Amino acid sequence: MSRLPHIADGPYAPPVPAHELTVTSADGARLHVEVHGPENAPAVVLSHGWCCSTAFWAAQIRELAADHRVVAYDQRGHGRSPANPAYGTEPLADDLEAVLKATLAPGEQAVIAGHSMGGMTLMAAATRPAVREHAAAVLLCSTGSARLVPSATVVPLREGRVRTWLTRRVLGSRAPLGPVTPAARRILKYGTLGPGSSPDMVEACARIVHACPRRVRYGWSHVLDLLDLDHGVRELRMPVEVVVGTADRLTPPVHARALAAALPDCVGLTELPGLGHMTPVEAPELVTGKIRALAAAHMSGARGERSARSAEPTAAPTGVPTAAVPTAPVPTAAVQTEESA
């Protein structure tokens, strides 16, 4: 579990939840879950990425909790969820399904947002009954379904066997990250954020990532190395929107474009110029706006009501930032670029 304090104030300080609970997954893993906002408001579920925690979603939780019921949980071994010896995409799917069953009423729908490994969690769980029942719409941020290590650009070499070999050793290192020093901040910024990211963004991400135990970081690195969830992408049949930063070194835009082309009902692909892998932190207002727009377009308001959305493909949601400019078509979605918030 986390060993370092998070940011104490500002937009990246984790809000105090309305209540907390422990959810038990299929194999007995215990998951820390937080619920924010009004009890009967439209629901949003947030699934964070590798080496992160619920604190990663602080900016989204703070804004959405004013008029949404926001559920955020720590992936096993991350944040306040104890480590578990089971690593793999099936445990990730089990965990999401357990959280949905524990926090949503029968028939209640939600917008589910996943960042990085959190997005992969959704792909892994795409055929699970709880996801089919509860997911009104999905937002995938900075994620991919396969070939993550060969495509990553954290090692500044041309794509090929040497770069893949070096990347595998960098991402799968057993070395402790140590304290958050100026050098550590520079390394983290280079690998995970865009070059224009502000010091408060870097500090928030550094504290979150450095809090992840190295055994957990190492264990999940192997799952990501071997990831193959292309089949899961095709099973996400609800409306899905995709967001990626053009300077993302861990899941470069090629992954987002592939997702947009493969998703049965992709309602938008947004590429954010100059942003890195940590899009919910780097563009908090934009990501929050995407979640709000999906909720407005695809959900009825109150807890326990089913969404009236049709099974037919849906138009792109309204209410997203208007600075979008079309750049290139893909088979099922409009590609947009947006200035970072």
C-alpha angles and dihedrals in degrees: 000000000000117000103182131066118251127231109297101210143008130055094315097052109112111249120234109259123235086233142344133217141178116236121198116220127214094273095043097265111151118227127198110226129187127196121200133181137021116344097231098039124113110285131244123184120201124202116188131209141249114312092005137101142199086290088072089071095050095120093048093045093050094053100035096047090070090076107000134066102239121201117193126174138186114242112238111288092012129102109339096343110105120242117264128195092231113094122175147087093275092059089048089053091046090053095050091047091051091050093049092049092048099047107031127066119237108285093008114138131210143181106249118204122192128187120202106312087014089061090048087053089060092049090050091049097042095114096041114117093232092055092046090050101043109029109095091168139345136221117203114197124190098336144126141195105223146355093039098154098047091049098044115108100199087114107062097226134108114275112272145092096306093052092045091050093050094043091052090055094046096049093038097047118140092206116121115248091221125195123343100263129165089261091050090051091052092050093047092047092051094049103039113016137055120262092251097052114131125243092251090055091049092047093050093049093044093054092048097046095042089053091064111101112246092232089057092044091051095045095052093044089070092051090053091046092057097037118145112165101142089121090055092054090060090052095057093098099164121088108289130189123197128208128185139164117236090224094052107136096182101048105014120201092268087078094051091049091050090050092050091051094048102041113101093220111021108169097184147354116204122188114196113210115235096359123128136212098297097072098156088057097037096046104022098158093049095049091046089049091052091053092048092049093050090050092049093047101042110025137069112225115248134065114265095023119118118232114255092215116139123240088236119099111280130228119250109282121260124229097051118131111288099222091089117129121190112240109169136351126245124190098263110014144045111247114221136184120207135188109247115259 
